[in-house]
Amino acid sequence: MSDATSATEAPRHRKRLNFQVLGPLLALIVLVILGASLNSNFLSYGNVTNVLARSAFIGIIAVGMTFVITAGGIDLSVGSMAAFVAGVMILAMNSLIPTMGIGVPLIAVGMLVALATGFAAGWLNGFLISKVGIEAFIVTLGSMGIYRSLVTWLADGGTLSLDFDLRGLYRPVYYDGLLGVSWPIIVFAVVAILGELTLRHTAFGRHCAALGANEQVARYSAVKVDRARMATYTLLGALVGVATIMYVPRLGSASGSTGVLWELEAIAAVIIGGTVLKGGYGRVWGTVVGVLILSLIDNILNLASIVSPYLNGAIQGVIVILAVVLQRERKSAD
């Protein structure tokens, strides 16, 4: 009797596990088929590359968010942080034109400023959460308001614009690429591959999962909990800087409305991809699939004119809630 029971339970467990892993991929395939059936231009080279390039910003940030959520944290400030980093980057580059002139060295300095600003902002969040002991929700909710207000103040309520000639020199970072693939897509792919390898095959990745699963057990297992938690937020901040570097040449400006709802999209992509919201388990490749799912939904709605584009944020919010509900149902079934 026990052998028969175990024989029937094992296939059920494998089916559930396989569906959990392959579910996002199946959803992505369904969306591709749906989009192709609704609009003949959906699978055109121009539309595909446009969708991938525009999703690269959220994708790069979502990779960092995967580490934060896997470690049991959350960051609501990434959209505002991106706006602030973009504003500081633009101001720094414009102010250095008289000294350095318009050229590649100035762009390189601007990129370093963006990386340093994102790194510092992420480190500050991590320090307040891990060292001071403030809840992640409170810290990142507060910093979200701070960064958004700062960039609005820097722009004096308007828009910070990159120098026209400098913008023309910087534009190829977004619009050009290699072998027909734009640089944002290439950078997103590299970040995703490195993120997956780090999460799966390094001690840092294992420490993130251990921290998210049970902090006390992680401490007893000699995991440096505070250091690991700070590292996740610092990594996320640095990746916000990378995303901003790729985003600024697209519009050449920053304002108080830059990056609105990016935090929702990043968190939604992570959850849709299968990372557990309460921490303990995450997968970067699933996050990449989640980013593509959200981008395709947005693209299909725009191409087919099914609903107003102003409702895209509402649809993403519903998707987040459904994804969390499905995670809870799977956990209770286990």
C-alpha positions in Angstrom: 0.0 0.0 0.0 2.8 2.4 0.9 4.7 1.6 -2.3 1.6 2.3 -4.3 0.9 5.5 -2.5 4.5 6.8 -3.0 4.3 5.8 -6.7 1.2 7.9 -7.2 2.4 10.8 -5.2 5.8 11.2 -7.0 4.3 11.8 -10.5 1.9 14.3 -9.0 4.8 16.2 -7.4 6.7 16.2 -10.7 3.8 17.5 -12.6 3.3 20.4 -10.1 7.0 21.2 -10.2 7.2 21.1 -13.9 4.1 23.4 -14.3 5.6 25.8 -11.8 8.8 26.0 -13.7 7.3 26.0 -17.2 4.2 28.1 -16.5 5.8 31.5 -17.3 7.3 30.0 -20.5 3.9 28.7 -21.6 2.3 32.0 -20.8 4.9 33.7 -22.9 4.3 31.4 -25.8 0.5 32.0 -25.6 1.1 35.7 -25.7 3.3 35.5 -28.7 0.6 33.4 -30.6 -2.1 35.8 -29.4 -0.2 38.9 -30.5 0.6 37.4 -33.9 -3.1 36.5 -34.5 -4.3 40.0 -33.5 -1.8 42.1 -35.5 0.3 41.1 -38.5 3.1 43.5 -37.5 3.5 41.9 -34.1 6.3 39.6 -35.1 8.0 42.1 -37.4 11.7 42.9 -36.8 10.9 46.5 -35.9 8.2 45.7 -33.3 10.2 42.9 -31.7 13.4 44.9 -31.3 11.4 47.9 -30.1 9.7 45.8 -27.4 12.9 44.2 -26.3 14.8 47.5 -26.2 12.1 49.3 -24.1 11.8 46.3 -21.7 15.6 46.3 -21.2 15.4 49.1 -18.6 12.9 47.3 -16.4 14.7 44.0 -17.1 18.1 45.2 -15.8 16.4 46.6 -12.6 14.3 43.4 -12.2 17.5 41.3 -12.2 18.7 43.2 -9.1 15.2 43.1 -7.6 15.3 39.3 -7.9 18.2 39.2 -5.4 16.5 41.6 -3.0 13.2 39.6 -3.0 15.0 36.3 -2.8 16.8 37.5 0.3 13.4 38.4 1.8 13.5 42.2 1.1 11.6 44.7 -1.1 12.5 48.0 -2.8 9.8 50.5 -3.7 12.2 53.2 -4.6 13.8 52.0 -7.9 11.7 54.1 -10.2 12.3 57.3 -8.2 15.9 56.3 -7.8 16.3 56.0 -11.6 14.8 59.5 -12.1 17.2 60.9 -9.5 20.2 59.1 -11.0 19.3 60.4 -14.5 18.9 63.9 -13.2 22.3 63.9 -11.4 23.9 62.4 -14.5 22.5 65.0 -16.8 23.5 67.9 -14.5 27.0 66.5 -14.2 27.5 66.1 -17.9 26.1 69.5 -18.7 28.3 71.2 -16.1 31.4 69.5 -17.4 31.0 70.6 -21.0 33.1 73.9 -20.6 35.9 71.9 -18.9 36.0 68.6 -20.9 34.2 69.6 -24.1 31.7 67.4 -25.9 33.2 64.0 -26.6 33.3 60.4 -25.6 35.3 61.1 -22.4 32.5 63.3 -21.1 30.0 60.5 -21.8 32.2 58.0 -19.9 32.3 60.4 -16.9 28.5 60.7 -17.0 28.2 56.9 -17.0 30.6 56.7 -14.0 28.5 59.3 -12.2 25.3 57.3 -12.9 26.9 54.1 -11.6 28.3 55.8 -8.5 25.0 57.6 -7.7 23.0 54.4 -8.1 25.5 52.4 -6.0 25.4 55.0 -3.2 21.6 55.2 -3.2 21.3 51.4 -3.0 24.0 51.2 -0.3 22.1 53.8 1.7 18.9 51.8 1.5 20.8 48.6 2.5 22.6 50.4 5.4 19.3 51.7 6.9 17.7 48.3 6.5 20.5 46.0 7.7 22.5 48.2 10.1 19.9 50.6 11.5 17.2 47.9 11.5 14.4 49.8 9.8 11.8 47.8 7.9 12.6 47.6 4.1 9.1 48.7 3.3 9.4 51.9 5.3 13.0 52.7 4.1 12.2 52.3 0.4 8.8 54.0 0.7 10.5 57.0 2.3 13.4 57.0 -0.2 10.9 56.8 -3.0 9.4 60.1 -2.0 12.8 61.6 -1.3 14.3 60.8 -4.7 11.2 61.9 -6.6 11.2 65.2 -4.7 14.9 65.7 -5.2 14.8 65.3 -9.0 11.7 67.6 -9.2 13.6 70.2 -7.1 16.7 69.9 -9.3 14.5 70.4 -12.4 12.7 73.3 -10.6 9.4 71.6 -11.3 10.3 71.1 -15.0 12.6 68.9 -17.0 16.4 68.5 -17.0 17.6 68.2 -20.6 20.9 67.0 -21.8 22.9 69.5 -24.0 21.6 69.1 -27.6 25.0 68.4 -29.2 25.9 66.0 -26.4 22.6 64.2 -26.7 23.3 63.6 -30.4 26.7 62.0 -29.5 25.1 59.9 -26.8 22.1 58.7 -28.8 23.9 55.7 -30.4 24.1 54.1 -26.9 20.4 53.4 -27.2 19.7 53.4 -30.9 22.8 51.6 -32.2 24.0 48.1 -31.4 25.9 45.1 -32.6 24.8 42.8 -35.5 21.4 44.5 -35.6 20.8 44.1 -31.9 20.6 47.4 -29.9 22.9 48.0 -26.9 20.1 48.0 -24.3 19.1 44.4 -25.3 22.8 43.3 -25.3 23.4 44.8 -21.8 20.1 43.3 -20.5 21.2 39.8 -21.8 24.6 40.1 -20.2 23.2 41.3 -16.9 20.6 38.4 -16.9 23.2 35.8 -17.7 25.6 37.0 -15.0 22.7 37.3 -12.5 21.5 33.8 -13.2 25.0 32.4 -12.7 25.5 34.4 -9.5 22.2 33.4 -8.0 22.7 29.7 -8.9 26.4 29.0 -8.6 27.9 31.4 -6.1 28.0 31.6 -2.3 26.4 35.0 -2.5 23.4 33.5 -4.3 23.1 30.7 -1.8 23.3 33.2 1.1 20.5 35.3 -0.4 18.2 32.2 -0.6 19.2 31.1 2.9 18.5 34.6 4.3 15.1 34.8 2.6 14.1 31.3 3.8 15.0 31.7 7.5 17.2 34.5 8.8 17.9 32.8 12.1 19.0 29.6 10.5 21.1 31.6 8.1 22.9 33.2 11.1 23.5 29.8 12.7 24.9 28.7 9.4 27.6 31.4 9.6 26.0 33.5 6.9 26.9 37.2 7.3 23.3 38.3 7.2 23.7 42.1 7.4 26.5 42.0 4.8 24.4 39.8 2.4 21.3 42.0 2.8 23.3 45.2 2.2 24.9 43.6 -0.9 21.5 42.9 -2.5 20.3 46.5 -2.2 23.7 47.8 -3.3 23.6 45.5 -6.3 20.1 46.7 -7.1 21.2 50.4 -6.9 24.1 49.7 -9.2 21.8 48.1 -11.7 19.5 51.1 -11.5 22.5 53.1 -12.5 23.2 50.7 -15.5 19.5 51.0 -16.6 19.7 54.8 -16.4 22.8 54.8 -18.6 20.9 53.0 -21.3 17.7 55.1 -20.7 19.0 58.7 -20.8 20.1 58.7 -24.5 16.6 57.6 -25.5 14.9 60.8 -24.4 17.9 62.9 -23.3 16.0 64.3 -20.3 14.7 63.6 -16.8 11.9 64.9 -14.7 9.7 64.1 -11.7 7.7 61.8 -13.9 10.7 59.7 -15.1 10.5 56.1 -13.9 6.9 56.2 -12.7 5.7 52.7 -11.8 9.1 51.1 -12.7 9.1 49.6 -9.2 5.7 47.9 -9.9 6.9 46.5 -13.2 10.1 45.2 -11.7 8.4 43.5 -8.8 5.7 42.1 -11.0 8.3 40.6 -13.4 10.1 39.0 -10.5 6.9 37.5 -9.0 5.6 36.3 -12.4 8.9 34.6 -13.1 8.5 32.4 -10.0 10.5 34.1 -7.3 8.8 33.7 -4.0 7.6 37.1 -2.7 8.5 36.2 1.0 12.0 35.1 -0.1 13.9 31.9 0.0 13.8 31.0 -3.7 14.4 33.0 -6.8 15.4 32.6 -10.5 16.7 35.2 -12.8 15.7 33.5 -16.0 12.1 33.5 -14.7 12.4 37.2 -14.1 13.5 37.7 -17.7 10.4 35.8 -18.9 8.3 37.9 -16.5 9.7 41.1 -18.0 8.9 39.8 -21.5 5.4 38.8 -20.5 4.6 42.3 -19.2 6.2 44.0 -22.2 4.2 41.8 -24.6 0.9 42.4 -22.7 1.6 46.2 -23.0 2.5 45.9 -26.7 -0.5 43.7 -27.5 -2.9 46.1 -25.8 -1.4 49.1 -27.7 -1.4 47.3 -31.1 -4.9 45.9 -30.8 -6.4 48.9 -29.0 -8.2 46.6 -26.7 -8.2 49.0 -23.7 -6.8 52.4 -23.0 -3.0 52.5 -22.5 -3.7 54.5 -19.4 -5.0 51.3 -17.8 -1.7 49.4 -18.3 -0.7 50.1 -14.7 -4.0 48.8 -13.4 -3.5 45.6 -15.5 0.0 45.1 -14.1 -1.3 45.6 -10.6 -3.9 42.8 -11.2 -1.2 40.6 -12.5 0.9 41.1 -9.4 -2.0 40.2 -7.1 -2.9 37.1 -9.2 0.7 35.9 -9.2 0.9 36.2 -5.4 -2.4 34.4 -5.0 -1.1 31.5 -7.2 2.1 31.3 -5.1 0.0 31.0 -1.9 -2.2 28.3 -3.5 0.9 26.3 -4.6 2.4 26.7 -1.1 -0.8 25.5 0.6 -1.1 22.6 -1.9 2.5 21.5 -1.0 
